[in-house]
Amino acid sequence: MSAATNNFPEICGRICPQDRLCEGNCVIEKGFESVTIGAVERFVTDYAFAQGWVKAVKPREELAQSVGIVGAGPGGLAAAEELRRRGYQVHVYDRHDRAGGLMMYGIPGFKLEKEIVLRRWELLAEGGIVFHLKSEVGRDVTFAELRARHDAVLLATGVYQARELGGPGCGLPGIVKSLDFLIASNRKGLGDAVPDFESGLLNAAGKHVVVIGGGDTAMDCVRTSVRQGAASVSCLYRRDKANMPGSMREVKNAEEEGVKFLWLSAPEAFLGDTHVTAVRAVQMRLGLPDASGRQSVEVVDGSHFTVQADLVIKALGFDPEPLPKLWGQEGLEVSRWGTVKVNHTSFQTSLPGVFAAGDIVRGASLVVWAVRDGRDAAAQIHGYLQPSARLSMPMAAE
């Protein structure tokens, strides 16, 4: 069954980009339409919930050892369920007031209904996982305290630090971060009071919106803006459609909803006195492949143009927060990109008894990969806490 290999099949069936994963790799896709695997996964799991077949985990025996997990996103929750299944006392710490991470506050409700995430959270709590919400490491609890409380700690914080834009006018009011915009929209949908939404700061209603970026977060922003009643929605991306990192299915959906894509375009400056009124952009062309293998982009001389904008949303991707500095843990080694370094077999960091998994290790990625990492990390934590179990454990994915 799907639950044997995926802790959240009802979620992955809704949000995973099957067009570039399982369905996109179907051997009969050439000339034929592949089986809609995502829809099948979603239906089967929804039916199982409706029939009462999905139950909270019940460990065969309770173990005295405890594991602290930092982050209630997909990686942290998957690890929490796997560890609880083995009988560990599992405590999950998260800065937000609801569990789910970006599944709750980043992904729009029209793609992932929030009651689906709430239902899964309630099931995990029913199984005995203890949630410490509104509990930010470094503010409400120190990392040293977590290590003292628990026999092992898993870092599954994800990556939340937004990449910034430069250029003249980049600090004008009306230029906002994608995650701030999406969190406000999701909180409003959950019935929360959201002053920045009510004031119009994080509300696209009646505005000319320009989203800068080409990933799945950018697609979430343009499609959310349409649903909020924007006067117009444009997306600036510096490469062409074929090189866009986001899901092509999402791009098609956005185009059908009236979003205007300005391919091979990059912002140069932001115009306005007390508030942004327009984006001055320049056209780009693709050049020779760079060190990463992707074609480089070059400015086309004399190709400046202006796009009207009352709201500019920056969706350029995310980087890790500087955890060693924030938590006073200089011994926690990170890569040159700021991701936490781990042994990719054991998932252990440079600190004894501290593990890491998900986006904080691999960089911003997909929910399905975070789930996989969380499951593999849980198996390795079990082997660390129960050395006798190592001989029968499957090896984690490299």
TORKOL-4160 file (C-alpha; in steps of 0.2 Angstrom, whole numbers, padded with zeros to 4 digits, m for minus):
398
<pt num="1" X="0000" Y="0000" Z="0000"/>
<pt num="2" X="0005" Y="0018" Z="m0003"/>
<pt num="3" X="0007" Y="0021" Z="0016"/>
<pt num="4" X="0021" Y="0008" Z="0017"/>
<pt num="5" X="0033" Y="0019" Z="0007"/>
<pt num="6" X="0026" Y="0036" Z="0010"/>
<pt num="7" X="0021" Y="0044" Z="0026"/>
<pt num="8" X="0010" Y="0057" Z="0018"/>
<pt num="9" X="0003" Y="0050" Z="0001"/>
<pt num="10" X="m0013" Y="0061" Z="0002"/>
<pt num="11" X="m0001" Y="0076" Z="0002"/>
<pt num="12" X="0011" Y="0070" Z="m0011"/>
<pt num="13" X="m0003" Y="0065" Z="m0023"/>
<pt num="14" X="m0009" Y="0083" Z="m0023"/>
<pt num="15" X="0007" Y="0093" Z="m0024"/>
<pt num="16" X="0022" Y="0083" Z="m0031"/>
<pt num="17" X="0026" Y="0087" Z="m0049"/>
<pt num="18" X="0022" Y="0070" Z="m0056"/>
<pt num="19" X="0024" Y="0078" Z="m0074"/>
<pt num="20" X="0043" Y="0078" Z="m0071"/>
<pt num="21" X="0044" Y="0063" Z="m0059"/>
<pt num="22" X="0035" Y="0047" Z="m0060"/>
<pt num="23" X="0022" Y="0051" Z="m0074"/>
<pt num="24" X="0036" Y="0060" Z="m0084"/>
<pt num="25" X="0047" Y="0045" Z="m0083"/>
<pt num="26" X="0033" Y="0033" Z="m0088"/>
<pt num="27" X="0040" Y="0021" Z="m0102"/>
<pt num="28" X="0024" Y="0023" Z="m0112"/>
<pt num="29" X="0023" Y="0042" Z="m0111"/>
<pt num="30" X="0030" Y="0044" Z="m0129"/>
<pt num="31" X="0014" Y="0045" Z="m0139"/>
<pt num="32" X="0003" Y="0040" Z="m0126"/>
<pt num="33" X="m0004" Y="0047" Z="m0110"/>
<pt num="34" X="0004" Y="0040" Z="m0094"/>
<pt num="35" X="m0007" Y="0034" Z="m0079"/>
<pt num="36" X="m0011" Y="0048" Z="m0068"/>
<pt num="37" X="m0001" Y="0042" Z="m0053"/>
<pt num="38" X="m0004" Y="0057" Z="m0043"/>
<pt num="39" X="m0023" Y="0056" Z="m0045"/>
<pt num="40" X="m0023" Y="0038" Z="m0041"/>
<pt num="41" X="m0012" Y="0040" Z="m0025"/>
<pt num="42" X="m0024" Y="0055" Z="m0019"/>
<pt num="43" X="m0040" Y="0045" Z="m0022"/>
<pt num="44" X="m0034" Y="0029" Z="m0014"/>
<pt num="45" X="m0028" Y="0038" Z="0002"/>
<pt num="46" X="m0043" Y="0049" Z="0003"/>
<pt num="47" X="m0054" Y="0034" Z="0002"/>
<pt num="48" X="m0044" Y="0025" Z="0015"/>
<pt num="49" X="m0047" Y="0040" Z="0027"/>
<pt num="50" X="m0065" Y="0040" Z="0023"/>
<pt num="51" X="m0067" Y="0022" Z="0027"/>
<pt num="52" X="m0057" Y="0024" Z="0044"/>
<pt num="53" X="m0043" Y="0013" Z="0038"/>
<pt num="54" X="m0029" Y="0026" Z="0042"/>
<pt num="55" X="m0025" Y="0024" Z="0060"/>
<pt num="56" X="m0012" Y="0033" Z="0072"/>
<pt num="57" X="0004" Y="0024" Z="0075"/>
<pt num="58" X="0004" Y="0012" Z="0089"/>
<pt num="59" X="0021" Y="0006" Z="0095"/>
<pt num="60" X="0023" Y="m0012" Z="0100"/>
<pt num="61" X="0033" Y="m0006" Z="0115"/>
<pt num="62" X="0038" Y="0010" Z="0123"/>
<pt num="63" X="0056" Y="0015" Z="0124"/>
<pt num="64" X="0063" Y="0027" Z="0137"/>
<pt num="65" X="0074" Y="0036" Z="0124"/>
<pt num="66" X="0068" Y="0052" Z="0117"/>
<pt num="67" X="0072" Y="0061" Z="0101"/>
<pt num="68" X="0070" Y="0080" Z="0098"/>
<pt num="69" X="0066" Y="0085" Z="0080"/>
<pt num="70" X="0068" Y="0103" Z="0075"/>
<pt num="71" X="0055" Y="0107" Z="0062"/>
<pt num="72" X="0038" Y="0101" Z="0059"/>
<pt num="73" X="0039" Y="0101" Z="0040"/>
<pt num="74" X="0038" Y="0085" Z="0029"/>
<pt num="75" X="0055" Y="0079" Z="0033"/>
<pt num="76" X="0053" Y="0081" Z="0052"/>
<pt num="77" X="0036" Y="0074" Z="0053"/>
<pt num="78" X="0040" Y="0059" Z="0042"/>
<pt num="79" X="0055" Y="0055" Z="0054"/>
<pt num="80" X="0044" Y="0058" Z="0069"/>
<pt num="81" X="0031" Y="0045" Z="0063"/>
<pt num="82" X="0044" Y="0032" Z="0059"/>
<pt num="83" X="0053" Y="0035" Z="0076"/>
<pt num="84" X="0037" Y="0034" Z="0086"/>
<pt num="85" X="0032" Y="0018" Z="0077"/>
<pt num="86" X="0048" Y="0011" Z="0084"/>
<pt num="87" X="0043" Y="0016" Z="0102"/>
<pt num="88" X="0053" Y="0032" Z="0105"/>
<pt num="89" X="0047" Y="0047" Z="0114"/>
<pt num="90" X="0047" Y="0060" Z="0100"/>
<pt num="91" X="0046" Y="0079" Z="0103"/>
<pt num="92" X="0044" Y="0091" Z="0088"/>
<pt num="93" X="0049" Y="0109" Z="0090"/>
<pt num="94" X="0043" Y="0122" Z="0077"/>
<pt num="95" X="0042" Y="0141" Z="0077"/>
<pt num="96" X="0025" Y="0142" Z="0069"/>
<pt num="97" X="0008" Y="0139" Z="0079"/>
<pt num="98" X="0003" Y="0124" Z="0068"/>
<pt num="99" X="0013" Y="0109" Z="0061"/>
<pt num="100" X="0016" Y="0106" Z="0043"/>
<pt num="101" X="0029" Y="0119" Z="0039"/>
<pt num="102" X="0028" Y="0125" Z="0021"/>
<pt num="103" X="0014" Y="0112" Z="0018"/>
<pt num="104" X="0004" Y="0123" Z="0030"/>
<pt num="105" X="0010" Y="0140" Z="0026"/>
<pt num="106" X="0019" Y="0140" Z="0010"/>
<pt num="107" X="0009" Y="0130" Z="m0002"/>
<pt num="108" X="m0008" Y="0138" Z="m0007"/>
<pt num="109" X="m0024" Y="0130" Z="m0001"/>
<pt num="110" X="m0030" Y="0128" Z="m0019"/>
<pt num="111" X="m0016" Y="0115" Z="m0022"/>
<pt num="112" X="m0016" Y="0108" Z="m0004"/>
<pt num="113" X="m0032" Y="0110" Z="0006"/>
<pt num="114" X="m0026" Y="0114" Z="0024"/>
<pt num="115" X="m0038" Y="0102" Z="0032"/>
<pt num="116" X="m0028" Y="0088" Z="0024"/>
<pt num="117" X="m0013" Y="0094" Z="0033"/>
<pt num="118" X="m0022" Y="0097" Z="0049"/>
<pt num="119" X="m0029" Y="0080" Z="0049"/>
<pt num="120" X="m0012" Y="0072" Z="0047"/>
<pt num="121" X="m0005" Y="0083" Z="0061"/>
<pt num="122" X="m0020" Y="0077" Z="0073"/>
<pt num="123" X="m0016" Y="0059" Z="0068"/>
<pt num="124" X="0002" Y="0061" Z="0073"/>
<pt num="125" X="m0002" Y="0069" Z="0089"/>
<pt num="126" X="m0014" Y="0055" Z="0093"/>
<pt num="127" X="0000" Y="0043" Z="0090"/>
<pt num="128" X="0009" Y="0051" Z="0105"/>
<pt num="129" X="0021" Y="0063" Z="0096"/>
<pt num="130" X="0023" Y="0078" Z="0107"/>
<pt num="131" X="0022" Y="0095" Z="0098"/>
<pt num="132" X="0031" Y="0111" Z="0105"/>
<pt num="133" X="0024" Y="0125" Z="0094"/>
<pt num="134" X="0028" Y="0143" Z="0094"/>
<pt num="135" X="0045" Y="0136" Z="0100"/>
<pt num="136" X="0060" Y="0143" Z="0091"/>
<pt num="137" X="0077" Y="0136" Z="0094"/>
<pt num="138" X="0088" Y="0151" Z="0099"/>
<pt num="139" X="0074" Y="0161" Z="0106"/>
<pt num="140" X="0062" Y="0150" Z="0116"/>
<pt num="141" X="0074" Y="0135" Z="0119"/>
<pt num="142" X="0093" Y="0134" Z="0117"/>
<pt num="143" X="0100" Y="0121" Z="0106"/>
<pt num="144" X="0111" Y="0115" Z="0121"/>
<pt num="145" X="0095" Y="0112" Z="0131"/>
<pt num="146" X="0088" Y="0102" Z="0117"/>
<pt num="147" X="0103" Y="0091" Z="0117"/>
<pt num="148" X="0102" Y="0089" Z="0135"/>
<pt num="149" X="0084" Y="0084" Z="0135"/>
<pt num="150" X="0085" Y="0071" Z="0121"/>
<pt num="151" X="0096" Y="0056" Z="0117"/>
<pt num="152" X="0097" Y="0062" Z="0099"/>
<pt num="153" X="0092" Y="0077" Z="0089"/>
<pt num="154" X="0086" Y="0079" Z="0071"/>
<pt num="155" X="0088" Y="0095" Z="0062"/>
<pt num="156" X="0074" Y="0096" Z="0049"/>
<pt num="157" X="0072" Y="0115" Z="0048"/>
<pt num="158" X="0071" Y="0117" Z="0030"/>
<pt num="159" X="0078" Y="0133" Z="0021"/>
<pt num="160" X="0068" Y="0149" Z="0024"/>
<pt num="161" X="0080" Y="0163" Z="0020"/>
<pt num="162" X="0074" Y="0172" Z="0005"/>
<pt num="163" X="0087" Y="0177" Z="m0009"/>
<pt num="164" X="0087" Y="0196" Z="m0011"/>
<pt num="165" X="0086" Y="0207" Z="m0026"/>
<pt num="166" X="0097" Y="0222" Z="m0029"/>
<pt num="167" X="0096" Y="0237" Z="m0040"/>
<pt num="168" X="0089" Y="0255" Z="m0039"/>
<pt num="169" X="0073" Y="0256" Z="m0029"/>
<pt num="170" X="0074" Y="0238" Z="m0022"/>
<pt num="171" X="0069" Y="0244" Z="m0005"/>
<pt num="172" X="0053" Y="0253" Z="m0010"/>
<pt num="173" X="0037" Y="0249" Z="m0001"/>
<pt num="174" X="0026" Y="0237" Z="m0011"/>
<pt num="175" X="0041" Y="0225" Z="m0015"/>
<pt num="176" X="0038" Y="0210" Z="m0004"/>
<pt num="177" X="0045" Y="0192" Z="m0001"/>
<pt num="178" X="0036" Y="0177" Z="m0008"/>
<pt num="179" X="0035" Y="0168" Z="0008"/>
<pt num="180" X="0028" Y="0183" Z="0017"/>
<pt num="181" X="0015" Y="0184" Z="0004"/>
<pt num="182" X="0010" Y="0166" Z="0004"/>
<pt num="183" X="0010" Y="0164" Z="0023"/>
<pt num="184" X="m0002" Y="0179" Z="0024"/>
<pt num="185" X="m0013" Y="0171" Z="0011"/>
<pt num="186" X="m0013" Y="0155" Z="0020"/>
<pt num="187" X="m0016" Y="0162" Z="0037"/>
<pt num="188" X="m0031" Y="0172" Z="0030"/>
<pt num="189" X="m0038" Y="0156" Z="0023"/>
<pt num="190" X="m0036" Y="0148" Z="0040"/>
<pt num="191" X="m0046" Y="0161" Z="0048"/>
<pt num="192" X="m0032" Y="0170" Z="0057"/>
<pt num="193" X="m0031" Y="0189" Z="0059"/>
<pt num="194" X="m0018" Y="0195" Z="0046"/>
<pt num="195" X="m0015" Y="0214" Z="0048"/>
<pt num="196" X="m0003" Y="0215" Z="0033"/>
<pt num="197" X="m0016" Y="0207" Z="0022"/>
<pt num="198" X="m0030" Y="0218" Z="0028"/>
<pt num="199" X="m0020" Y="0234" Z="0025"/>
<pt num="200" X="m0016" Y="0228" Z="0007"/>
<pt num="201" X="0003" Y="0226" Z="0010"/>
<pt num="202" X="0002" Y="0207" Z="0007"/>
<pt num="203" X="m0014" Y="0207" Z="m0003"/>
<pt num="204" X="m0015" Y="0207" Z="m0023"/>
<pt num="205" X="m0033" Y="0213" Z="m0024"/>
<pt num="206" X="m0035" Y="0226" Z="m0038"/>
<pt num="207" X="m0016" Y="0228" Z="m0040"/>
<pt num="208" X="m0004" Y="0225" Z="m0055"/>
<pt num="209" X="0007" Y="0211" Z="m0049"/>
<pt num="210" X="0024" Y="0207" Z="m0055"/>
<pt num="211" X="0032" Y="0191" Z="m0049"/>
<pt num="212" X="0051" Y="0189" Z="m0051"/>
<pt num="213" X="0057" Y="0171" Z="m0052"/>
<pt num="214" X="0053" Y="0155" Z="m0062"/>
<pt num="215" X="0052" Y="0141" Z="m0049"/>
<pt num="216" X="0037" Y="0133" Z="m0041"/>
<pt num="217" X="0036" Y="0146" Z="m0027"/>
<pt num="218" X="0034" Y="0159" Z="m0041"/>
<pt num="219" X="0020" Y="0149" Z="m0049"/>
<pt num="220" X="0011" Y="0148" Z="m0032"/>
<pt num="221" X="0013" Y="0167" Z="m0030"/>
<pt num="222" X="0006" Y="0171" Z="m0048"/>
<pt num="223" X="m0009" Y="0159" Z="m0046"/>
<pt num="224" X="m0013" Y="0166" Z="m0028"/>
<pt num="225" X="m0013" Y="0183" Z="m0035"/>
<pt num="226" X="m0025" Y="0179" Z="m0048"/>
<pt num="227" X="m0037" Y="0171" Z="m0035"/>
<pt num="228" X="m0035" Y="0187" Z="m0024"/>
<pt num="229" X="m0042" Y="0197" Z="m0039"/>
<pt num="230" X="m0027" Y="0206" Z="m0045"/>
<pt num="231" X="m0029" Y="0218" Z="m0060"/>
<pt num="232" X="m0015" Y="0210" Z="m0069"/>
<pt num="233" X="m0002" Y="0197" Z="m0065"/>
<pt num="234" X="0015" Y="0196" Z="m0074"/>
<pt num="235" X="0030" Y="0184" Z="m0071"/>
<pt num="236" X="0048" Y="0190" Z="m0076"/>
<pt num="237" X="0060" Y="0175" Z="m0079"/>
<pt num="238" X="0077" Y="0178" Z="m0085"/>
<pt num="239" X="0078" Y="0162" Z="m0095"/>
<pt num="240" X="0066" Y="0154" Z="m0108"/>
<pt num="241" X="0051" Y="0143" Z="m0105"/>
<pt num="242" X="0061" Y="0127" Z="m0108"/>
<pt num="243" X="0074" Y="0131" Z="m0095"/>
<pt num="244" X="0061" Y="0136" Z="m0081"/>
<pt num="245" X="0064" Y="0126" Z="m0065"/>
<pt num="246" X="0046" Y="0125" Z="m0060"/>
<pt num="247" X="0033" Y="0112" Z="m0065"/>
<pt num="248" X="0027" Y="0114" Z="m0083"/>
<pt num="249" X="0010" Y="0109" Z="m0077"/>
<pt num="250" X="0010" Y="0124" Z="m0066"/>
<pt num="251" X="0015" Y="0135" Z="m0079"/>
<pt num="252" X="0001" Y="0129" Z="m0091"/>
<pt num="253" X="m0011" Y="0131" Z="m0077"/>
<pt num="254" X="m0005" Y="0149" Z="m0074"/>
<pt num="255" X="m0006" Y="0153" Z="m0092"/>
<pt num="256" X="m0024" Y="0147" Z="m0093"/>
<pt num="257" X="m0028" Y="0158" Z="m0078"/>
<pt num="258" X="m0022" Y="0174" Z="m0087"/>
<pt num="259" X="m0004" Y="0176" Z="m0081"/>
<pt num="260" X="0007" Y="0184" Z="m0093"/>
<pt num="261" X="0025" Y="0177" Z="m0094"/>
<pt num="262" X="0039" Y="0188" Z="m0099"/>
<pt num="263" X="0052" Y="0176" Z="m0104"/>
<pt num="264" X="0071" Y="0180" Z="m0106"/>
<pt num="265" X="0067" Y="0196" Z="m0095"/>
<pt num="266" X="0076" Y="0202" Z="m0079"/>
<pt num="267" X="0073" Y="0217" Z="m0068"/>
<pt num="268" X="0085" Y="0231" Z="m0068"/>
<pt num="269" X="0077" Y="0244" Z="m0057"/>
<pt num="270" X="0061" Y="0248" Z="m0048"/>
<pt num="271" X="0052" Y="0264" Z="m0051"/>
<pt num="272" X="0042" Y="0275" Z="m0039"/>
<pt num="273" X="0044" Y="0288" Z="m0026"/>
<pt num="274" X="0035" Y="0283" Z="m0010"/>
<pt num="275" X="0029" Y="0266" Z="m0017"/>
<pt num="276" X="0034" Y="0255" Z="m0031"/>
<pt num="277" X="0024" Y="0259" Z="m0048"/>
<pt num="278" X="0034" Y="0250" Z="m0061"/>
<pt num="279" X="0048" Y="0238" Z="m0064"/>
<pt num="280" X="0061" Y="0243" Z="m0077"/>
<pt num="281" X="0067" Y="0227" Z="m0085"/>
<pt num="282" X="0079" Y="0222" Z="m0099"/>
<pt num="283" X="0078" Y="0207" Z="m0111"/>
<pt num="284" X="0091" Y="0193" Z="m0110"/>
<pt num="285" X="0097" Y="0180" Z="m0122"/>
<pt num="286" X="0104" Y="0163" Z="m0119"/>
<pt num="287" X="0123" Y="0161" Z="m0121"/>
<pt num="288" X="0135" Y="0146" Z="m0119"/>
<pt num="289" X="0134" Y="0134" Z="m0105"/>
<pt num="290" X="0142" Y="0139" Z="m0089"/>
<pt num="291" X="0151" Y="0128" Z="m0076"/>
<pt num="292" X="0134" Y="0120" Z="m0070"/>
<pt num="293" X="0130" Y="0115" Z="m0088"/>
<pt num="294" X="0116" Y="0127" Z="m0090"/>
<pt num="295" X="0116" Y="0141" Z="m0103"/>
<pt num="296" X="0122" Y="0157" Z="m0097"/>
<pt num="297" X="0111" Y="0173" Z="m0099"/>
<pt num="298" X="0117" Y="0189" Z="m0107"/>
<pt num="299" X="0109" Y="0206" Z="m0108"/>
<pt num="300" X="0103" Y="0212" Z="m0124"/>
<pt num="301" X="0109" Y="0230" Z="m0127"/>
<pt num="302" X="0096" Y="0243" Z="m0128"/>
<pt num="303" X="0081" Y="0232" Z="m0124"/>
<pt num="304" X="0074" Y="0241" Z="m0109"/>
<pt num="305" X="0056" Y="0240" Z="m0106"/>
<pt num="306" X="0044" Y="0245" Z="m0091"/>
<pt num="307" X="0030" Y="0234" Z="m0083"/>
<pt num="308" X="0017" Y="0243" Z="m0072"/>
<pt num="309" X="0017" Y="0236" Z="m0054"/>
<pt num="310" X="0009" Y="0240" Z="m0038"/>
<pt num="311" X="0015" Y="0224" Z="m0030"/>
<pt num="312" X="0032" Y="0216" Z="m0034"/>
<pt num="313" X="0034" Y="0198" Z="m0026"/>
<pt num="314" X="0052" Y="0192" Z="m0025"/>
<pt num="315" X="0052" Y="0173" Z="m0028"/>
<pt num="316" X="0071" Y="0170" Z="m0032"/>
<pt num="317" X="0072" Y="0154" Z="m0021"/>
<pt num="318" X="0078" Y="0151" Z="m0003"/>
<pt num="319" X="0095" Y="0148" Z="0006"/>
<pt num="320" X="0098" Y="0141" Z="0023"/>
<pt num="321" X="0098" Y="0152" Z="0039"/>
<pt num="322" X="0115" Y="0153" Z="0047"/>
<pt num="323" X="0111" Y="0140" Z="0061"/>
<pt num="324" X="0128" Y="0139" Z="0069"/>
<pt num="325" X="0128" Y="0158" Z="0072"/>
<pt num="326" X="0109" Y="0158" Z="0077"/>
<pt num="327" X="0111" Y="0144" Z="0089"/>
<pt num="328" X="0129" Y="0148" Z="0096"/>
<pt num="329" X="0135" Y="0131" Z="0089"/>
<pt num="330" X="0151" Y="0134" Z="0080"/>
<pt num="331" X="0155" Y="0116" Z="0080"/>
<pt num="332" X="0140" Y="0112" Z="0068"/>
<pt num="333" X="0149" Y="0111" Z="0051"/>
<pt num="334" X="0140" Y="0118" Z="0036"/>
<pt num="335" X="0145" Y="0118" Z="0017"/>
<pt num="336" X="0150" Y="0133" Z="0007"/>
<pt num="337" X="0131" Y="0135" Z="0003"/>
<pt num="338" X="0126" Y="0136" Z="0021"/>
<pt num="339" X="0118" Y="0118" Z="0021"/>
<pt num="340" X="0122" Y="0107" Z="0036"/>
<pt num="341" X="0136" Y="0094" Z="0032"/>
<pt num="342" X="0131" Y="0076" Z="0036"/>
<pt num="343" X="0138" Y="0059" Z="0033"/>
<pt num="344" X="0126" Y="0054" Z="0019"/>
<pt num="345" X="0125" Y="0036" Z="0025"/>
<pt num="346" X="0122" Y="0040" Z="0044"/>
<pt num="347" X="0114" Y="0057" Z="0042"/>
<pt num="348" X="0125" Y="0062" Z="0057"/>
<pt num="349" X="0132" Y="0080" Z="0058"/>
<pt num="350" X="0148" Y="0085" Z="0065"/>
<pt num="351" X="0140" Y="0086" Z="0083"/>
<pt num="352" X="0138" Y="0069" Z="0092"/>
<pt num="353" X="0120" Y="0063" Z="0092"/>
<pt num="354" X="0114" Y="0077" Z="0081"/>
<pt num="355" X="0107" Y="0072" Z="0064"/>
<pt num="356" X="0100" Y="0082" Z="0049"/>
<pt num="357" X="0089" Y="0079" Z="0034"/>
<pt num="358" X="0079" Y="0087" Z="0021"/>
<pt num="359" X="0081" Y="0104" Z="0013"/>
<pt num="360" X="0093" Y="0110" Z="0027"/>
<pt num="361" X="0105" Y="0096" Z="0020"/>
<pt num="362" X="0101" Y="0096" Z="0001"/>
<pt num="363" X="0095" Y="0113" Z="m0002"/>
<pt num="364" X="0078" Y="0119" Z="m0007"/>
<pt num="365" X="0069" Y="0104" Z="m0015"/>
<pt num="366" X="0053" Y="0094" Z="m0016"/>
<pt num="367" X="0041" Y="0088" Z="m0002"/>
<pt num="368" X="0044" Y="0070" Z="m0008"/>
<pt num="369" X="0063" Y="0071" Z="m0006"/>
<pt num="370" X="0061" Y="0078" Z="0012"/>
<pt num="371" X="0049" Y="0063" Z="0016"/>
<pt num="372" X="0062" Y="0051" Z="0010"/>
<pt num="373" X="0076" Y="0059" Z="0019"/>
<pt num="374" X="0066" Y="0060" Z="0035"/>
<pt num="375" X="0062" Y="0041" Z="0034"/>
<pt num="376" X="0080" Y="0037" Z="0030"/>
<pt num="377" X="0087" Y="0048" Z="0045"/>
<pt num="378" X="0074" Y="0040" Z="0057"/>
<pt num="379" X="0081" Y="0023" Z="0052"/>
<pt num="380" X="0099" Y="0029" Z="0056"/>
<pt num="381" X="0094" Y="0037" Z="0072"/>
<pt num="382" X="0087" Y="0020" Z="0077"/>
<pt num="383" X="0103" Y="0012" Z="0073"/>
<pt num="384" X="0112" Y="0025" Z="0083"/>
<pt num="385" X="0101" Y="0023" Z="0099"/>
<pt num="386" X="0100" Y="0004" Z="0097"/>
<pt num="387" X="0117" Y="m0002" Z="0091"/>
<pt num="388" X="0110" Y="m0020" Z="0090"/>
<pt num="389" X="0098" Y="m0015" Z="0077"/>
<pt num="390" X="0111" Y="m0009" Z="0065"/>
<pt num="391" X="0114" Y="m0027" Z="0058"/>
<pt num="392" X="0096" Y="m0028" Z="0052"/>
<pt num="393" X="0094" Y="m0011" Z="0046"/>
<pt num="394" X="0092" Y="m0006" Z="0027"/>
<pt num="395" X="0106" Y="0006" Z="0021"/>
<pt num="396" X="0100" Y="0024" Z="0019"/>
<pt num="397" X="0100" Y="0031" Z="0002"/>
<pt num="398" X="0116" Y="0040" Z="m0004"/>
